[in-house]
């Protein structure tokens, strides 16, 4: 479908509108960052939260939902996409799907609920592939995820675009240097799932008593991590803290730990905690991955703020943490490099520019940025 004629009568003084189509009502960090990017480009956001995903197009018609310039189906809402696509086609409006993850990948390779070659897994794959291919644009968070959408789900390359997740900069901004302490402080926070590999961090912590280790959160692997460190005095476990407190917790640490899982999915993602730590100006130790921009993967920590280790390798984590501890005097410089990495590759400005490029691909130029944003 050619969208060059969508709302061709619109003038530069008219505020373009995106219809945010999601039954869940949940507001994820990714969604909040994208919504802010739309608003900074001068777009208005209309909400549509249908009662039922499968018949939402009928509901939208009965409720007289106003025709927007664009329909956006946000992360994790694949089940909303089919009805949104039907409604968008009837109204000659482009639709963007921002899944963040593949449901097929999650059920087969992460949760192991389905066997890859089973009839049920194949049905899920065909269903998701169809949803992706019937969208005008599918958003990926990294180049690796974009390639996965193309190779595993068969999405046409011209339909896939990359927008980094970034961080909510109202919360996660450059933090002051932490109060000096005798021992360096290393922190991990998360949901203690296999993708994050917290057990490898616990194994490393057991061998580095000269550093204080803090684990925040809960999840399936928490008990295993506790057992590994066996009540070591230099290791602290804290239950999940309010989201609004994370930035100050990051600021109190010297070094943040990313993810260390060995799965293919772990190699495709950049987790929220990495974006947030970099935005706060803290060095990050995490598994090496092609999900990160190539220049970062070839730079030393003092220039990038990032230390790369092999996935699933606690010995590498030990070496990375000890190297930081031995050269604590360089941490301020590495922290500056971490903040610069965020600004260059992952900031809200980068998200906004990436979103603007997507809009230019499927909409007339006068629609992309309204007069209000100019």
C-alpha positions, 0 to 999 in steps of 0.5 A: 500500500502506498501511504504517500497520500495519507491525509494529504490535505493536512497542513503543517499547522495540524498536529499529527496523531498516533493511535496507541493500540494496546489492550493490556494497559501496561506501560513499559519503559520502552513504551514511555520512551517511544511516547516521549519521542512522539511528543517531542516530534510534535505528535499527539497520542490517542489511546485505544484499549479494547475489551477484547484483542480479537474483535478490537477492530469492530469495537474501534468502529462501534466506538467511532475511534478517530482516524489517526495518521499512524497506528502503533502496536506497542511491545509484547502486544502481538495478540492485538496486531491482527485486529489493529491491522484490519482496522488500519487497512480499512482506514488506509492508515499505516501500522507499526508493530514494536514487539520488542521480543518474538513470542515464538522465540520466548516460548520455544527457546527461553521458556522451553514450553514448546518443542521447536519442531512441534505442531504447536510451535510451528503454528505459533511461528506461522502466526507471528510471521504473518503478523509481522509481515502484515505490518508496514514497519516492524521495530527491533531494538538491536541490529541482531533482533532485526536480523532475527526477525528477517531470518527466523520470521521471514520479515521483508528487510524493507519492513524492519527498522531499529530503534534502541530502547534507551532509558527514561532520562527523567529518572536515569541521568548522570549521577554524582560520584559515589561516596568513597569506600574502602572496598569497590562496590559492584551491583546487579539488579534484575529478575534473576532469569537465565537470560541474565545469568545471575548464577555466573555473577554469584560464582564470581562474587564468591571468589572476589571477597575484596569487593562488595557485591550487591544483588537487587531483585527476585526471580527463579535463580535467586535461591541458587545465587544465595546458595552459591555465595553461602552467606558470604559477608561481602555479598548482599541481597536486597529485595526488589526496590521501587523503580524510582529508586533505581537511579540512586542505587546505581549512583551508589555503586562503582560498577554495574553488571549487565547480563551473562546468559549463554542463549541466542536471545541473550546475544541479541538484546541490550537489557534495560539495566545497561541503558540505565547504568550508562545513562547514570554514568556508571561503568558496565561489565557485561557479556560480549554481543554483536547487539552493541554498535561495533565501535564499542566492542573494539574500545577499551573500557576507559574509552567506552565505559564497557568491559566485555566478558565471555557469556557464562564465564564467571572467571571473566567476570572475576577478571573484569571486576578485579581489573576495575578494583586495581585501577579504581583511580580511573573509574571517574574517567571510565564513568565519563566514557560510559555517559558519552557512550549513552549519549552517542548511541542510546539517548532519547535524542537517538531514539527520537531521530530513529523514530523520525526516520521510520515516520519519514519512510511511511508518511508524507514529510509534512506529517512527520514533524508538526508545526508545534515541534518545529 
